[in-house]
Amino acid sequence: EAQVTQNPRYLITVTGKKLTVTCSQNMNHEYMSWYRQDPGLGLRQIYYSMNVEVTDKGDVPEGYKVSRKEKRNFPLILESPSPNQTSLYFCASSLSIPTKDSPLHFGNGTRLTVT
Amino acid sequence: AQSVTQPDIHITVSEGASLELRCNYSYGATPYLFWYVQSPGQGLQLLLKYFSGDTLVQGIKGFEAEFKRSQSSFNLRKPSVHWSDAAEYFCAVGISGTYKYIFGTGTRLKVLA
């Protein structure tokens, strides 16, 4: 089954403790992206990747890192999490650049709480 | 600057009633337009998409959307809402030639039995 898999689904951590949220897709998609969803703000893009070893900042990249060493995986790294990074995070992928025939496929989300 | 506006934060309709969710975008050219639905605890699922051609597009679950260039709108409609349609709906724009998507802030739909 074609899917985007995120882990974990829920994560509670403390300020400053490094964490990684994993994302994997099995559709051979070139494009992968991370979003955070906050009430009243919708989805905001954190980072995206056009292919292996090619990444770029989205609208809210501060406090986050990503890597794309393999085509299928795109982990999100919080080196020193802070409470303002408490949010619902989504990983998404698409075949290529956004077109009618290349919509985004989303994972089920990771709810992160930083205390 | 490109933007997507969903003016209604919450909408409540009775089961069986018709539904229209509004979406306006700001973009210089014709964008790629999408509607996604997010059920509780789930990721976003594509309902329908538009780039060119017929301005009325059909999607899954009985939804349709109409692109109106003159109004920069892409409103989502359903003739008869079911209780299972209760969810949050997001309008999104894909910027041609880039990897950028812009999402609206979402409309949360409540369906009364």
Contacts between the chains, C-beta under 8 A, distances in Angstrom:
chain1	res1	chain2	res2	distance
A	4	B	43	7.3
A	31	B	99	5.9
A	33	B	99	7.6
A	33	B	101	7.6
A	35	B	103	7.7
A	40	B	9	7.6
A	40	B	105	6.2
A	41	B	105	6.3
A	42	B	6	8.0
A	42	B	90	6.7
A	42	B	103	4.7
A	42	B	104	5.7
A	42	B	105	3.9
A	42	B	106	5.4
A	43	B	44	7.9
A	43	B	90	6.9
A	43	B	103	4.1
A	44	B	103	7.8
A	45	B	100	7.4
A	45	B	101	6.9
A	48	B	99	5.5
A	50	B	99	5.8
A	56	B	99	7.6
A	90	B	43	6.0
A	90	B	44	7.0
A	92	B	44	7.7
A	97	B	94	7.9
A	97	B	97	6.9
A	97	B	98	6.7
A	97	B	99	5.6
A	98	B	32	5.2
A	98	B	94	2.8
A	98	B	95	6.9
A	98	B	96	7.7
A	98	B	98	7.6
A	98	B	99	7.0
A	98	B	100	7.4
A	98	B	101	5.7
A	99	B	32	5.9
A	99	B	51	6.7
A	99	B	94	6.9
A	99	B	96	7.9
A	100	B	32	5.9
A	100	B	49	5.4
A	100	B	50	7.0
A	100	B	51	3.8
A	100	B	52	7.5
A	103	B	34	5.8
A	103	B	46	4.9
A	103	B	49	5.5
A	103	B	94	8.0
A	104	B	34	7.7
A	104	B	36	7.8
A	104	B	44	7.5
A	104	B	46	7.4
A	104	B	92	7.8
A	104	B	101	6.5
A	105	B	46	7.8
A	106	B	36	7.7
A	106	B	43	3.6
A	106	B	44	4.4
A	106	B	45	7.4
A	107	B	43	5.3
A	108	B	41	7.4
A	108	B	42	5.8
A	108	B	43	4.6
A	109	B	41	7.7
A	109	B	42	7.6
A	109	B	43	5.7
